[in-house]
Amino acid sequence: MTDLPAEHDAAVTNRAILTGSAYSTGRDLAARQSLYRWQTPRYDLPGIIVDRLRQVRGTVVDVGCGNGKFISRLNQDLPDLRVVGLDVSLGILDGVPRPVMVADAERLPLRTGSVNAALALHMLYHVQDIPAAIKELGRVVTAEGIVIASTNSDRDKAELDRLWERAAGEVLGVDRGPSRISLSARFSLEKAPALLGAEFREIEAMELPGTIAVRTPEPVIAHMESYRAWADQHDVPFDATIARARAILTDHIDRCGAFRISCLGGILVCSR
Ligand SMILES: C[S@@+](CC[C@H](N)C(=O)[O-])C[C@H]1O[C@@H](n2cnc3c(N)ncnc32)[C@H](O)[C@@H]1O
């Protein structure tokens, strides 16, 4: 992928958008997460994280914990761990198991070497200074501690990107409309090892490929609508593009029986 324009980075990391809209509640995040119900194979991501933390004792901090999906599972499956949630958005922490803190990944309010593992799951791409946040993760974990990051590949859900461009093109009356914003591009699976490698010697990457097949447009439309916080960044009327995408999807499903999306996410387990 070529370098992204500065406006893209500014939009994906914009604090007012993140805390005031995109993650002011867990609604949009839940809509994105729920698309994976139609994925084959299905991955139990919280279960994978639990397995990686089985040998860890003490405290785990979940940086950018969002709606607390991982914290709930860790509390349930590894009750001896002390799990602390941290997010820049106060609103999304509503309902997340305590203790939680409102804080920025670039300036963690934790003492050096005070936690045994840190999670940064699908969140580093939203941080303004990614190397600074990775340094902070390295600072707060003990020398034997691990950091687990996750993100998506640059190739993830390419069919959704093409669908958006086609719908946007039809709205604007051009062959191919502008691309939609890519949330994970700044810290994609392809870029993550080099960025994490500046702080950690060992990086074990685990790829999680799959295919989503939907037989009604709704799950895909809900996923597209979850980008509403960035509607103004799309250079095309957002609702009109969604309406066109729905029509294209309906037609495709009527003719082919399903709409298929190829997915590639991954987890990176880092240690010194
Ligand atoms: C895509 S969600 C991921 C949530 C959760 N980790 C998961 O995987 O389900 C990204 C989360 O990171 C948070 N976030 C974004 N920038 C942050 C920052 N600089 N420091 C802490 N949290 C941040 C957002 O508020 C949001 O809750």
The ligand as an SDF file (V2000), in Angstrom:
LIG
                    3D

 27 29  0  0  0  0  0  0  0  0999 V2000
  -11.3890   -0.6930   17.2790 C   0  0  0  0  0  0  0  0  0  0  0  0
  -11.5910   -0.3810   18.9870 S   0  0  0  0  0  0  0  0  0  0  0  0
  -10.9220   -1.8810   19.6960 C   0  0  0  0  0  0  0  0  0  0  0  0
  -11.4630   -2.2060   21.0610 C   0  0  0  0  0  0  0  0  0  0  0  0
  -10.9530   -3.5190   21.6820 C   0  0  0  0  0  0  0  0  0  0  0  0
   -9.5410   -3.4830   21.9420 N   0  0  0  0  0  0  0  0  0  0  0  0
  -11.2930   -4.6880   20.7930 C   0  0  0  0  0  0  0  0  0  0  0  0
  -10.3880   -5.2410   20.1410 O   0  0  0  0  0  0  0  0  0  0  0  0
  -12.4760   -5.0720   20.7400 O   0  0  0  0  0  0  0  0  0  0  0  0
  -10.3440    0.8220   19.3470 C   0  0  0  0  0  0  0  0  0  0  0  0
  -10.3920    1.3550   20.7610 C   0  0  0  0  0  0  0  0  0  0  0  0
   -9.1780    2.0810   21.0290 O   0  0  0  0  0  0  0  0  0  0  0  0
   -9.4970    3.2770   21.7360 C   0  0  0  0  0  0  0  0  0  0  0  0
   -8.4190    4.2470   21.5100 N   0  0  0  0  0  0  0  0  0  0  0  0
   -8.1730    4.9560   20.3890 C   0  0  0  0  0  0  0  0  0  0  0  0
   -7.0840    5.7440   20.5420 N   0  0  0  0  0  0  0  0  0  0  0  0
   -6.6190    5.5080   21.7960 C   0  0  0  0  0  0  0  0  0  0  0  0
   -5.5150    6.0040   22.5420 C   0  0  0  0  0  0  0  0  0  0  0  0
   -4.6620    6.9090   22.0320 N   0  0  0  0  0  0  0  0  0  0  0  0
   -5.3190    5.5310   23.7860 N   0  0  0  0  0  0  0  0  0  0  0  0
   -6.1930    4.6360   24.3290 C   0  0  0  0  0  0  0  0  0  0  0  0
   -7.2500    4.1310   23.6690 N   0  0  0  0  0  0  0  0  0  0  0  0
   -7.4670    4.5610   22.4110 C   0  0  0  0  0  0  0  0  0  0  0  0
  -10.8500    3.6810   21.1670 C   0  0  0  0  0  0  0  0  0  0  0  0
  -11.5370    4.5860   22.0070 O   0  0  0  0  0  0  0  0  0  0  0  0
  -11.5350    2.3200   21.0160 C   0  0  0  0  0  0  0  0  0  0  0  0
  -12.2420    1.9650   22.1640 O   0  0  0  0  0  0  0  0  0  0  0  0
  1  2  1  0
  2  3  1  0
  2 10  1  0
  3  4  1  0
  4  5  1  0
  5  6  1  0
  5  7  1  0
  7  8  2  0
  7  9  1  0
 10 11  1  0
 11 12  1  0
 11 26  1  0
 12 13  1  0
 13 14  1  0
 13 24  1  0
 14 15  1  0
 14 23  1  0
 15 16  2  0
 16 17  1  0
 17 18  1  0
 17 23  2  0
 18 19  1  0
 18 20  2  0
 20 21  1  0
 21 22  2  0
 22 23  1  0
 24 25  1  0
 24 26  1  0
 26 27  1  0
M  CHG  2   2   1   9  -1
M  END
$$$$
